[in-house]
Amino acid sequence: MKVSRSKGIKALSPLLVFVGVYLVSSILANDFYKIPVASAFIIAAIYALSTTKGKLSERINVFSKGAGNRNVLLMIWIFAMAGAFANTAKEIGAVESTVNLAVGILPGNLIFAGLFLASCLVSMAMGTSVGTIVALVPIASGIAAETGSSIPLVTAIVAGGAFFGDNLSFISDTTIAATNSQGCRMKDKFKANLGIAAPAAVITLVIYILLGSSVSAAPQTSTVSWVFSLPYLLVILLSILGMNVLGVLSLGLLSNAAIGFAYGKFSWSGFLSSMGNGIGSMGELITVTLLAGGLLEIIRYNGGLDYIIERLTSRVKGKAGAESSIAALVSLVNVCTANNTIAIITTGDIARDISERYGISPKRSASILDTFSCIVQSILPYGAQMLMAGALAGIPVISVISHMYYPFILAGMAVLSILYGWIKAPRQAD
């Protein structure tokens, strides 16, 4: 759909208002961790509703449609269940026991590298960054407290590894969306992706080995109890086996309840109270998710996504330019949707058309779509994964993003592969 420059900029302006309010307020406060993301979203939402044409009731309906999107509601279900599971696991001693187990297995100087490798492997097996973050962030936070390490750093380590698997896993929804939209086989896209992601992961791993060289694990203060570690081990195992994340969290919650009742950690009312407190701790996260969903739907309704797509595809020249346009297209749409899978689906047909015109292989275009959408998703302060990571660790999300090494290294590798064509095989036509 053709969208004029003035209309397109106006459609995208709510997102600019959000970024402006958050950044300016943080600078004025001299503290990027002090300003709640929800407050900036409220102001941007009010602005978006006030500048959209039509009856107020119609504008509210558009906003509500976005907030009530099935993907948004699914994330809220996951947030609520994750909060209930995390809090009840903490109260029965599951986190402490699992942390002692991990600290006992890994030498202190390899804690960071071990966490990153574990996150990469779990996310590869699970195919979901959200599930990996839910399973590993509480453990990572406990390890940080036990070893005196930075909680934002260890949280970022897990989140970075989670996106490694999200980008490469055969069962990841982003992989499925990218390969289906470009008409290529998963194994071909995997090979094309691996040439970019593997070097980035190795560099990141070396950084974590160096950062962890001065870390020494604190001596265990209590004996490891395998019984209390079972809920987290169960969650990780079921996730690796491919169970739906809500099913995993439900069984994890039931295991917390069973162990808590059996060992006198909970009364019935105490268990319900613990669940409620855990769900309540996700309140801001749920609010931000609803506001983001509504705001981004307003942007789409006013033609913001159409404007981005039209502008980026109008001046493509040469293979490198075509690849750059695909990368920029999926990245900007991801910023406007805060969902990497939706961004790939939205731009997939256009990316395929560009690829066919300029002789880019389907596996290469699928790799670009998946890689750049995951990069952007991993550094969005209002993306579901980073909000979840910050909430589970009990820290501001911006403090996590500032320690995200892997996505930025991956971005550098991906840009180099476009500018210099250093990965030749994936760029050749099949």
KAVENHU-V807956 format. One record per helix or strand. SS is the DSSP state (a for helix, b for strand). FROM is the first residue (numbers start at 1). LEN is the number of residues. Records with the same first field share a line. If there is no record, write none. Layout:
SS = FROM-LEN + FROM-LEN
//
This chain:
a = 5-25 + 37-15 + 56-12 + 70-23 + 94-12 + 108-19 + 129-19 + 151-18 + 173-10 + 186-29 + 226-15 + 245-18 + 268-13 + 283-19 + 304-10 + 318-20 + 340-19 + 362-17 + 384-10 + 397-5 + 405-15 + 424-4
//
